């Protein structure tokens, strides 16, 4: 089982040592940063489960680090525990206003600190099922959401989103670059749904390079096209100049044969219950897989919506 990873951020090495010893003794995995700039770098690279953050630091102070974490749509649920100076009310208020989940006053009692950490982690228990990379809801939440839509009897649309040629990209550029593509795709989905969808729309991460968006029948095509447009705009930054200008990479295909592989693209299959009755979740998945497979047979990023009419008896 993967250990809970804690990021300690403090410019005082003695404080970091105390925190490291305390947390390591409880079985937590610990990583450290000595300033706010390094902290933000590690948050994105190491995906910690929680941040223990000093308020007063060089380069970027704790309040600004917290604000940036909480303003990132993929990091907003990352819990932050702020360390403040004794009696510094302004620090406490500033930390809370920046989005900190709790604060502890220095000097602190290790047992109190551990109790607060465990309380915060319990409070965020609902996120444990979420994908650890994107923090988006995972399969259980997706299935529950689909079942709720079916049970409601209302019209809905499900967009199944898949990255094309992702395995070859991972093989060529490595998993860290691949993770960056996955996180960027998640950001695009969330921003698009917030900008063009409805309040009750849902974004989930099935796993790997597969995502799902549940929205309305009226908005599904507009959302899908916007996702594709923004993905294509972001794509060049994930390639070297050479590969970007060539329009392909040299990498093994799924059969292990080295060849020219096109740049990444998106395939989206849209399932709706407008023209057919959908009675169970598996039905949605089956139709979505069929549509996505067809979309993948086409070049470039594209979406395919199921517009077939039910067969007459």
FILO-248695 format. One record per residue: residue in one letter; x, y, z of N, C-alpha, C, CB in turn. Coordinates in steps of 0.001 Angstrom, whole numbers, padded with zeros to 6 digits, always signed. Glycine has a CB too. Example, Ala and Ser with C-alpha at 12.3 -4.5 7.8 and 13.67 -1.06 7.14 Angstrom:
2
A+013190-005690+007800+012300-004500+007800+013200-003300+007800+011308-004473+009046S+012850-002250+007080+013670-001060+007140+012900+000030+007870+014084-000598+005725
//
This chain:
313
X+000849-001198+000000+000000+000000+000000+000887+001252+000000-000962+000004+001239X+000552+002227-000843+001346+003433-000971+001260+004272+000300+000887+004245-002179X+002419+004706+000803+002453+005540+001988+001864+006922+001703+003884+005668+002503X+001303+007539+002754+000857+008919+002644+002099+009801+002584-000078+009320+003842X+002183+010633+001542+003368+011466+001325+003128+012875+001839+003743+011502-000167X+004001+013325+002743+003879+014642+003355+004993+015553+002848+003922+014536+004897X+004637+016745+002435+005627+017746+002039+005784+018756+003176+005209+018461+000709X+006998+018838+003737+007324+019813+004777+007996+021012+004117+008247+019185+005877X+007502+022213+004393+008070+023417+003799+008408+024405+004915+007083+024054+002769X+009694+024589+005156+010136+025511+006208+011589+025878+005937+009971+024877+007639X+011942+027149+006112+013326+027558+005870+014240+027272+007062+013374+029037+005536X+013673+026818+008177+014455+026470+009353+014757+024968+009329+013702+026866+010657X+016030+024569+009145+016362+023146+009059+016052+022382+010342+017820+022984+008721X+016119+023053+011490+015794+022384+012756+014315+022000+012815+016149+023292+013948X+013458+022915+012360+012013+022616+012316+011749+021463+011358+011197+023868+011884X+012416+021494+010218+012228+020402+009250+012658+019064+009840+013020+020684+007961X+013759+019077+010590+014234+017833+011210+013220+017286+012204+015574+018064+011912X+012674+018171+013049+011676+017748+014042+010450+017161+013340+011260+018941+014947X+009982+017872+012317+008805+017392+011579+009085+016066+010880+008362+018436+010549X+010250+015965+010279+010619+014734+009565+010644+013545+010508+011985+014890+008886X+011298+013711+011660+011386+012627+012645+009998+012235+013150+012282+013045+013829X+009183+013249+013467+007831+013001+013984+006964+012261+012978+007163+014315+014364X+006983+012718+011743+006128+012127+010710+006635+010760+010265+006038+013059+009508X+007939+010630+010120+008510+009345+009701+008214+008260+010725+010028+009471+009492X+008240+008621+012014+007943+007656+013073+006508+007146+012997+008193+008283+014434X+005625+007950+012384+004220+007554+012215+003977+006807+010912+003326+008776+012267X+005054+006583+010143+004922+005817+008905+004657+006640+007668+003844+004842+009051X+004703+007990+007794+004496+008839+006625+005781+008924+005803+004033+010249+007052X+005620+009042+004495+006756+009344+003620+006936+010863+003623+006530+008789+002147X+008170+011330+003806+008411+012763+003967+009324+013298+002869+009022+013047+005339X+008931+014410+002275+009795+015164+001374+009863+016591+001908+009265+015125-000116X+010960+017295+001604+011193+018602+002212+011485+019682+001183+012332+018519+003189X+011098+020905+001536+011451+022093+000758+011839+023193+001733+010267+022550-000170X+012816+024017+001343+013308+025063+002241+012761+026450+001905+014815+025096+002202X+012004+026566+000816+011390+027851+000473+010154+027605-000376+012394+028772-000277X+009384+028666-000588+008122+028525-001309+008273+028132-002753+007368+029782-001239X+009327+028614-003395+009556+028291-004802+009796+026794-004982+010749+029090-005348X+010644+026231-004127+010920+024791-004183+009670+023991-003841+012066+024419-003222X+008870+024508-002917+007643+023818-002513+006688+023638-003683+006950+024585-001396X+006456+024706-004443+005543+024629-005572+006051+023639-006628+005353+026017-006192X+007362+023597-006796+007963+022656-007743+007698+021214-007304+009485+022909-007870X+007897+020925-006014+007699+019578-005504+006227+019180-005480+008283+019463-004117X+005348+020141-005233+003912+019842-005251+003509+019289-006607+003082+021103-004920X+004048+019869-007668+003699+019425-009018+004445+018163-009430+003983+020526-010013X+005660+017988-008938+006464+016852-009366+006221+015588-008541+007913+017215-009301X+005970+015751-007240+005902+014602-006335+004495+014251-005850+006764+014862-005154X+003517+015068-006167+002115+014814-005804+001939+014395-004342+001541+013741-006704X+002305+015251-003392+002121+014895-001976+000644+014802-001619+002813+015925-001068X+000358+014086-000526-001019+013971-000043-001395+015100+000898-001216+012645+000656X-000360+015807+001408-000609+016909+002328+000631+017786+002377-000982+016388+003747X+000428+019094+002661+001532+020045+002766+001515+020687+004155+001437+021134+001652X+002654+020649+004835+002827+021362+006105+003717+022557+005797+003456+020432+007241X+003162+023744+005938+003734+024931+005314+003982+026055+006318+002821+025423+004214X+005218+026521+006410+005541+027657+007265+005010+028945+006628+007074+027750+007502X+004516+029839+007465+003935+031085+006935+005013+032034+006427+003098+031783+008012X+006087+032213+007210+007144+033160+006856+008309+032413+006203+007629+033938+008111X+008536+032680+004893+009609+032007+004157+010185+032937+003106+009095+030713+003501X+011425+032663+002674+012013+033469+001599+011419+033107+000236+013533+033284+001570X+011665+033992-000731+011250+033841-002139+009738+033951-002295+011729+032492-002695X+009013+032948-001822+007544+033003-001861+007053+032605-000482+006940+032059-002985X+006271+033462+000179+005855+033133+001542+004748+032087+001546+005387+034390+002273X+004469+031564+002743+003511+030478+002873+002114+030834+002400+003450+030038+004285X+001712+032066+002664+000373+032489+002238+000235+032413+000722+000081+033919+002722X+001263+032890-000003+001195+032873-001460+001293+031448-002006+002308+033738-002050X+002122+030616-001378+002213+029210-001794+000849+028543-001652+003281+028448-000954X+000206+028762-000512-001116+028185-000265-002132+028695-001274-001583+028504+001156X-002088+029988-001534-003040+030575-002494-002884+029948-003877-002841+032101-002585X-001637+029750-004299-001397+029164-005623-001854+027709-005684+000089+029257-005984X-001621+026969-004608-002071+025576-004565-003593+025522-004678-001598+024882-003259X-004270+026317-003892-005728+026256-003841-006394+026841-005092-006224+026987-002615X-005652+027655-005849-006226+028227-007068-006021+027327-008288-005618+029593-007333X-005213+026279-008120-004992+025319-009206-006092+024271-009144-003575+024651-009106X-006828+024116-010223-007998+023237-010202-007651+021783-009918-008722+023325-011511X-006401+021393-010193-006000+020020-009894-005437+019862-008489-004980+019555-010896X-005161+020966-007815-004553+020898-006482-005476+021434-005387-003250+021676-006470X-006647+021902-005765-007523+022582-004812-007876+021716-003605-008790+023016-005504X-007900+020391-003796-008272+019500-002695-007070+019043-001880-009003+018293-003233X-005857+019490-002241-004661+019126-001487-004679+019848-000137-003369+019478-002287X-004735+019099+000979-004808+019768+002287-003505+020467+002654-005163+018763+003370X-003639+021659+003233-002500+022464+003662-002645+022804+005137-002380+023753+002814X-001622+022442+005927-001564+022803+007339-000517+023899+007491-001227+021561+008243X-000927+025074+007955-000034+026221+008055+000610+026285+009438-000794+027519+007760X+001923+026529+009473+002652+026765+010713+002815+028267+010894+004039+026045+010703X+002323+028796+012003+002377+030243+012227+003165+030558+013501+000949+030831+012320X+003629+031805+013614+004360+032242+014792+003444+032385+015992+005062+033552+014519X+004010+032246+017180+003226+032321+018403+002565+033696+018541+004112+032028+019621X+001255+033669+018692+000512+034900+018914+000338+035775+017686+001179+035680+019959X+000791+035304+016518+000675+036109+015300-000713+035910+014683+001790+035731+014277X-001670+036673+015171-003051+036529+014707-003151+036801+013213-003981+037476+015479X-002382+037795+012741-002430+038145+011317-002002+036963+010450-001532+039363+011030X-001002+036198+010924-000548+035029+010169-001660+033980+010077+000710+034418+010826X-002344+033753+011199-003426+032766+011211-004528+033170+010238-004001+032609+012632X-004923+034427+010332-005989+034931+009459-005544+034873+008000-006378+036380+009848X-004295+035290+007745-003788+035269+006379-003737+033875+005803-002424+035882+006325X-003338+032902+006621-003288+031521+006165-004659+030980+005830-002644+030656+007206X-005621+031260+006689-006982+030792+006453-007573+031459+005220-007863+031063+007676X-007331+032757+005068-007846+033467+003893-007231+032933+002602-007572+034967+004018X-005993+032429+002685-005325+031880+001503-005824+030479+001179-003815+031857+001712X-006606+029887+002093-007189+028577+001821-006650+027445+002663-006988+028245+000417X-005786+027753+003663-005238+026694+004514-006377+025950+005217-004246+027284+005559X-006207+024635+005358-007234+023805+005980-007182+023876+007506-007081+022363+005527X-006008+024190+008048-005853+024324+009491-004513+024996+009758-005944+022935+010211X-004256+025350+011033-002962+025923+011365-002511+025408+012723-003024+027466+011358X-001205+025406+012932-000607+025039+014213+000399+026134+014565+000081+023610+014155X+000401+026562+015833+001281+027631+016280+002621+027044+016726+000626+028435+017429X+003704+027673+016274+005049+027278+016719+005420+028040+017996+006103+027546+015600X+006137+027391+018940+006521+025969+018929+005310+025084+019187+007614+025690+019985X+005306+023902+018587+004143+023022+018671+004505+021727+019392+003594+022715+017265X+003474+021102+019920+003624+019780+020509+003454+018745+019397+002590+019550+021666X+004433+017842+019227+004331+016846+018150+003030+016057+018161+005477+015889+018240X+002528+015717+019345+001296+014924+019404+000083+015733+018924+001057+014422+020837X+000078+017031+019243-001013+017877+018745-000951+017989+017229-000952+019278+019385X+000282+018143+016725+000463+018228+015276-000051+016973+014590+001936+018448+014931X+000323+015802+015122-000125+014538+014526-001641+014400+014581+000529+013354+015237X-002239+014840+015679-003695+014762+015811-004381+015621+014758-004133+015198+017215X-003831+016805+014524-004426+017698+013523-004238+017122+012112-003794+019115+013615X-003070+016555+011865-002815+015941+010558-003817+014826+010292-001374+015394+010483X-004000+013959+011278-004930+012835+011101-006358+013325+010918-004857+011882+012301X-006722+014400+011621-008060+014970+011476-008277+015492+010060-008278+016099+012495X-007263+016194+009536-007379+016746+008183-007455+015629+007155-006194+017673+007871X-006632+014593+007327-006651+013474+006379-007984+012738+006423-005506+012500+006678X-008557+012611+007621-009888+011989+007722-010927+012849+007022-010285+011774+009201X-010775+014156+007172-011727+015091+006564-011703+014982+005042-011414+016534+006993X-010543+014640+004509-010421+014528+003055-010506+013070+002593-009100+015148+002588X-011025+012206+003469-011145+010779+003154-011944+010555+001874-011805+010033+004315X-012909+011416+001648-013767+011255+000471-012980+011327-000833-014852+012316+000470X-011766+011919-000757-010967+012063-001966-010030+010874-002210-010161+013334-001888X-009992+009932-001264-009033+008837-001394-009319+007961-002605-009040+007990-000140X-010601+007882-003002-010936+007074-004172-010583+007797-005461-012418+006716-004165X-010298+009072-005341-009984+009864-006528-008666+009411-007138-009922+011359-006179X-008511+009701-008432-007258+009368-009097-006113+010128-008427-007329+009700-010616X-005035+009447-008043-003958+010123-007299-003209+011166-008112-002980+009108-006796X-003264+011066-009440-002534+012017-010279-003335+013288-010512-002179+011378-011614X-004608+013146-010876-005424+014308-011233-006357+014755-010110-006236+013999-012463X-006566+013877-009107-007510+014131-008015-008949+014191-008490-007161+015420-007319X-009205+013762-009701-010577+013687-010191-011245+012429-009651-010613+013701-011739X-012581+012443-009524-013289+011249-009058-012968+010037-009933-014802+011501-009043X-012823+008871-009276-012479+007647-009995-013690+006812-010343-011528+006827-009184X-013451+005505-010553-014475+004634-011133-015733+004478-010275-013887+003287-011380X-015564+004374-008954-016744+004201-008106-017653+005417-008208-016332+003963-006642X-017056+006603-008128-017843+007831-008232-018484+007956-009613-016964+009056-007945X-017756+007546-010649-018286+007617-012017-019504+006705-012158-017197+007224-013050X-019381+005480-011678-020500+004531-011768-021708+005039-010988-020077+003144-011241X-021457+005593-009803-022565+006128-009001-023251+007297-009704-022058+006575-007625X-022443+008148-010333-022998+009306-011038-023832+008862-012237-021871+010250-011497X-023316+007889-012983-024071+007372-014134-025387+006749-013687-023235+006334-014907X-025339+005968-012613-026565+005324-012127-027582+006365-011681-026249+004365-010968X-027101+007430-011038-028006+008497-010595-028684+009167-011793-027235+009548-009764X-027931+009372-012868-028520+009992-014068-029569+009075-014675-027427+010315-015115X-029264+007785-014742-030227+006825-015291-031483+006790-014431-029602+005414-015384X-031306+006733-013113-032451+006660-012203-033316+007906-012257-031976+006440-010789X-032712+009049-012583-033465+010311-012605-034484+010360-013741-032506+011486-012731X-034223+009608-014803-035124+009611-015951-034940+010804-016867-036533+009571-015482X-034007+011695-016545-033772+012883-017370-032815+012562-018514-033210+014034-016514X-032799+013436-019504-031852+013277-020598-030446+013647-020122-032267+014146-021811X-029451+012918-020610-028065+013208-020256-027147+012778-021395-027670+012496-018937X-025922+013260-021357-024909+012879-022348-023620+012510-021605-024653+014044-023381X-022972+011463-022063-021720+011000-021469-020633+011048-022538-021868+009556-020880X-019603+011842-022288-018488+011962-023225-017313+011131-022708-018071+013458-023415X-016966+010091-023453-015798+009272-023113-014594+009824-023871-016037+007755-023460X-013570+010238-023130-012409+010910-023726-011179+010034-023566-012174+012300-023076X-010460+009838-024666-009286+008966-024652-008168+009633-025443-009621+007560-025241X-006929+009539-024940-005767+010056-025662-005284+009018-026666-004628+010436-024681X-005092+009429-027903-004570+008542-028940-003048+008598-028958-005140+008923-030324X-002420+007441-029157-000945+007319-029279-000233+007637-027973-000421+008253-030378X-000943+007515-026845-000335+007896-025576+000765+006934-025143-001391+007972-024505X+000587+005634-025381+001615+004665-024985+002933+004954-025688+001156+003232-025297X+002858+005257-026978+004073+005563-027737+004725+006836-027212+003753+005710-029237X+003894+007823-026846+004440+009063-026273+005173+008760-024965+003307+010103-026028X+004551+007951-024107+005171+007572-022842+006495+006848-023064+004224+006691-022035X+006512+005951-024035+007733+005196-024328+008856+006127-024790+007456+004128-025403X+008504+007132-025556+009516+008031-026117+009960+009088-025095+008970+008720-027379X+009013+009703-024390+009327+010845-023528+009421+010501-022042+008292+011904-023716X+008906+009343-021637+008974+008949-020235+007704+009271-019467+010138+009618-019575X+007563+008604-018316+006321+008704-017556+006079+010086-016959+006323+007688-016460X+007133+010798-016595+006921+012136-016016+006278+013073-017034+008257+012732-015523X+006763+013023-018270+006155+013841-019326+004737+013353-019617+007016+013799-020617X+004557+012025-019579+003222+011480-019790+002255+011952-018725+003267+009968-019811X+002706+011973-017468+001853+012466-016382+001485+013932-016593+002556+012292-015027X+002426+014717-017136+002147+016126-017402+001036+016281-018435+003413+016839-017881X+001040+015411-019437-000015+015442-020451-001360+015080-019825+000315+014475-021612X-001364+014058-018965-002595+013636-018303-003161+014775-017450-002339+012388-017433X-002294+015437-016689-002754+016525-015817-003252+017712-016636-001623+016975-014877X-002577+018005-017734-003027+019107-018593-004387+018786-019205-001993+019385-019707X-004591+017536-019610-005883+017119-020158-006974+017287-019102-005823+015648-020647X-006683+016889-017880-007669+017041-016800-008020+018508-016584-007134+016431-015491X-007012+019384-016600-007269+020821-016439-008186+021339-017544-005945+021609-016440X-007918+020907-018758-008729+021350-019897-010179+020901-019716-008155+020797-021228X-010372+019659-019285-011732+019144-019092-012478+019966-018043-011693+017659-018674X-011811+020208-016913-012466+020936-015829-012797+022366-016245-011580+020944-014584X-011835+023044-016850-012064+024425-017283-013181+024514-018312-010784+025018-017859X-013196+023572-019241-014213+023592-020290-015605+023358-019715-013901+022538-021350X-015710+022369-018841-017015+022069-018245-017492+023238-017384-016942+020778-017400X-016573+023869-016656-016954+025037-015849-017404+026192-016731-015785+025483-014963X-016756+026344-017878-017064+027475-018748-018244+027268-019665-015892+027795-019560X-018504+026021-020055-019531+025767-021065-020613+024790-020613-018887+025243-022309X-020459+024246-019409-021430+023268-018936-022414+023833-017935-020722+022112-018328X-023033+022927-017197-024013+023293-016183-023468+022956-014794-025359+022568-016434X-024135+023447-013782-023675+023292-012401-023538+021825-012004-024632+023994-011450X-024424+020975-012487-024426+019572-012075-023588+018670-012987-025842+019063-012034X-022873+019250-013937-022018+018441-014805-020910+017776-013984-021406+019310-015933X-020371+016697-014523-019435+015846-013775-018221+015515-014641-020134+014539-013303X-017033+015570-014029-015794+015188-014712-015121+014095-013890-014837+016423-014904X-014804+012963-014524-014169+011853-013822-012965+011329-014582-015164+010733-013596X-012091+010625-013859-010886+010028-014455-010994+008516-014301-009564+010578-013776X-011296+007843-015403-011455+006390-015385-010143+005718-015012-011946+005878-016749X-009040+006284-015502-007715+005727-015253-006833+005905-016466-007808+004250-014881X-005515+005958-016249-004600+006120-017376-004914+007360-018169-004650+004911-018279X-005166+007172-019469-005478+008304-020341-006955+008346-020722-004628+008243-021596X-007811+007770-019876-009258+007728-020127-010013+008593-019125-009775+006281-020063X-010883+009457-019663-011674+010359-018825-013144+010280-019238-011151+011821-018935X-013986+010863-018409-015404+010927-018736-015967+012275-018290-016179+009759-018070X-016857+012821-019117-017603+014029-018772-019081+013705-018915-017193+015250-019681X-019848+013992-017879-021303+013797-017932-021944+015175-017938-021826+012926-016717X-022715+015442-018971-023280+016774-019163-024676+016657-019767-022363+017636-020068X-025160+017749-020336-026483+017750-020958-026368+017446-022444-027186+019102-020741X-027466+016995-023011-027485+016704-024450-027257+017976-025263-028824+016051-024851X-027708+019110-024735-027583+020377-025449-026125+020845-025519-028443+021443-024773X-025340+020554-024494-023983+021098-024408-022871+020127-024809-023734+021559-023022X-023206+018863-024998-022158+017855-025137-021239+018092-026338-022784+016496-025251X-021798+018495-027482-020950+018695-028669-020113+019964-028536-021814+018766-029946X-020693+021008-027967-019958+022254-027759-018782+022019-026806-020898+023355-027201X-019042+021267-025739-017992+020952-024774-016905+020094-025418-018584+020231-023552X-017309+019092-026179-016339+018200-026823-015442+018962-027790-017062+017072-027563X-016015+019851-028571-015209+020609-029535-014259+021566-028828-016116+021387-030494X-014715+022173-027743-013856+023087-026981-012687+022327-026344-014678+023817-025888X-012957+021144-025828-011898+020299-025266-010848+019995-026328-012487+018983-024702X-011299+019619-027505-010387+019305-028607-009568+020532-029001-011172+018780-029821X-010222+021675-029122-009518+022907-029523-008430+023268-028513-010515+024081-029663X-008766+023217-027232-007800+023589-026201-006679+022565-026083-008499+023747-024859X-007016+021299-026272-005983+020264-026243-004988+020470-027381-006618+018863-026337X-005497+020731-028568-004614+020947-029725-003742+022188-029538-005445+021083-031012X-004283+023200-028867-003502+024405-028589-002367+024118-027608-004408+025508-028035X-002641+023280-026603-001642+022967-025575-000609+021945-026046-002331+022448-024329X-000945+021150-027047-000128+020003-027441+001330+020323-027773-000748+019355-028613X+001632+021383-028529+003026+021604-028951+004037+021660-027821+003111+022866-029717X+003647+022155-026643+004610+022318-025554+005094+020990-024990+003998+023138-024448X+004444+019901-025348+004841+018594-024831+005815+017853-025752+003615+017746-024610X+006259+018530-026802+007178+017903-027755+008441+018739-027927+006490+017704-029111X+009507+018087-028344+010721+018810-028717+010459+019552-030025+011941+017836-028858X+011280+020544-030310+011122+021288-031565+011182+020350-032762+012204+022372-031691X+012104+019401-032709+012276+018466-033827+011014+017659-034081+013444+017524-033556X+010453+017057-033020+009250+016233-033188+008046+017082-033546+008963+015440-031916X+007970+018272-032956+006838+019159-033226+006806+019564-034694+006907+020407-032335X+007966+019935-035235+008016+020351-036640+007832+019174-037593+009339+021046-036934X+008303+018001-037171+008142+016816-038024+006692+016364-038068+009028+015669-037525X+005964+016565-036950+004570+016133-036897+004409+014678-036516+003916+016370-038215X+005498+014064-036043+005444+012667-035605+006653+012386-034721+005406+011690-036827X+006631+011219-034049+007787+010751-033294+008187+009382-033820+007480+010695-031766X+009423+009014-033595+009881+007670-033930+009845+006857-032649+011324+007681-034568X+008973+005857-032591+008791+005062-031375+008168+003716-031738+007903+005818-030342X+008258+002729-030830+007616+001425-031089+006099+001569-031041+008087+000361-030056X+005407+000858-031929+003951+000812-031845+003557-000269-030844+003311+000539-033246X+002272-000559-030737+001806-001533-029739+002316-002940-030014+000292-001548-029693X+002763-003202-031210+003336-004503-031554+004856-004515-031370+002980-004869-032997X+005400-003392-030902+006831-003323-030665+007649-002973-031884+007298-004601-030131X+006995-002636-032993+007690-002290-034229+007949-000786-034251+006866-002729-035476X+009205-000392-034433+009556+001033-034474+009049+001666-035764+011087+001224-034351X+008359+002776-035658+007811+003440-036835+007484+004889-036504+006555+002704-037346X+006989+005627-037496+006544+006997-037289+005172+006975-036619+006496+007778-038636X+005088+007627-035466+003834+007667-034715+003312+009103-034730+004032+007152-033243X+002064+009313-035139+001507+010681-035140+001523+011300-033743+000068+010671-035683X+001452+012617-033688+001392+013312-032401+000089+012966-031672+001508+014845-032603X+000090+013207-030382-001083+012905-029565-002345+013591-030100-000835+013330-028121X-003449+012917-029939-004745+013500-030298-005794+012958-029333-005127+013178-031789X-007002+013494-029418-008103+013066-028552-009202+012406-029364-008668+014254-027771X-009732+011314-028834-010927+010698-029399-012033+010761-028351-010653+009222-029845X-013184+011271-028743-014304+011421-027811-015534+010725-028391-014603+012928-027528X-016105+009821-027614-017359+009169-027983-018472+009676-027092-017240+007635-027880X-019551+010173-027677-020642+010783-026909-021863+009867-026924-021006+012181-027482X-022267+009442-025743-023450+008592-025568-024570+009438-024978-023139+007360-024650X-025753+009362-025559-026901+010069-024973-028114+009128-024933-027234+011366-025792X-029070+009486-024116-030318+008721-024066-031450+009469-024760-030703+008421-022614X-031078+010362-025686-032090+011118-026432-032870+010222-027388-031433+012256-027211X-032167+009363-028095-032799+008558-029137-032959+007091-028753-032001+008655-030400X-032517+006726-027569-032635+005341-027131-032775+005295-025623-031421+004510-027588X-033420+004271-025124-033608+004130-023685-032377+003443-023098-034909+003325-023361X-031800+004058-022096-030652+003472-021408-031108+003078-020006-029432+004473-021355X-030935+001795-019685-031480+001278-018432-030416+000852-017424-032373+000118-018721X-029159+000711-017864-028123+000290-016908-026766+000870-017312-028044-001262-016829X-025885+000960-016350-024582+001597-016551-023750+000873-017600-023817+001652-015240X-023793-000456-017602-022989-001220-018560-023343-000861-019997-023181-002718-018337X-024609-000551-020227-025061-000157-021565-024353+001115-022024-026586+000052-021579X-024195+002064-021111-023503+003310-021433-022049+003008-021813-023563+004299-020232X-021390+002175-021022-020008+001830-021289-019813+001116-022614-019483+000982-020188X-020716+000224-022940-020616-000531-024198-020749+000393-025407-021696-001628-024255X-021731+001280-025362-021934+002214-026479-020744+003170-026564-023269+003013-026306X-020290+003658-025409-019151+004571-025385-017898+003949-025974-018876+005017-023975X-017632+002673-025643-016454+001981-026166-016541+001835-027684-016305+000598-025507X-017730+001561-028169-017940+001412-029614-017699+002741-030339-019372+000899-029902X-018246+003823-029792-018086+005134-030413-016630+005597-030371-018982+006159-029720X-015987+005360-029235-014597+005772-029081-013693+004996-030035-014136+005572-027633X-014002+003719-030211-013225+002895-031138-013349+003429-032560-013688+001426-031078X-014555+003836-032927-014750+004407-034264-014005+005732-034404-016250+004610-034551X-014082+006558-033373-013380+007852-033404-011882+007645-033574-013660+008656-032116X-011330+006614-032936-009898+006339-033025-009475+005911-034430-009515+005264-032027X-010427+005429-035203-010098+005004-036566-009949+006203-037507-011177+004053-037098X-010340+007381-037036-010244+008606-037825-008974+009355-037445-011491+009503-037615X-008480+010180-038343-007240+010920-038079-007500+012135-037195-006590+011362-039397X-006492+012473-036361-006548+013690-035568-007539+013611-034423-006892+014844-036442X-007726+014741-033747-008672+014818-032642-010080+014993-033199-008310+015980-031680X-011001+014242-032613-012359+014291-033128-013345+013754-032092-012465+013493-034434X-014627+014100-032264-015649+013491-031425-016694+012847-032316-016295+014536-030479X-017313+011792-031793-018366+011071-032509-019552+010932-031566-017868+009664-033011X-020704+011409-031998-021920+011329-031179-022849+010263-031739-022644+012700-031123X-023391+009463-030852-024315+008408-031260-025674+009026-031594-024457+007331-030144X-026012+009001-032873-027289+009576-033317-028212+008507-033905-027041+010681-034355X-027841+007243-033668-028637+006165-034231-030000+006082-033563-027905+004840-034094X-031010+005788-034342-032358+005604-033818-032547+004158-033407-033419+006017-034859X-033353+003905-032394-033595+002506-031978-034295+001735-033082-034442+002453-030683X-033957+000454-033171-034597-000404-034175-036058-000606-033855-033893-001755-034263X-036883-000536-034905-038313-000744-034717-038614-002227-034601-039112-000123-035873X-039523-002563-033711-039887-003974-033505-040676-004488-034695-040706-004151-032206
//
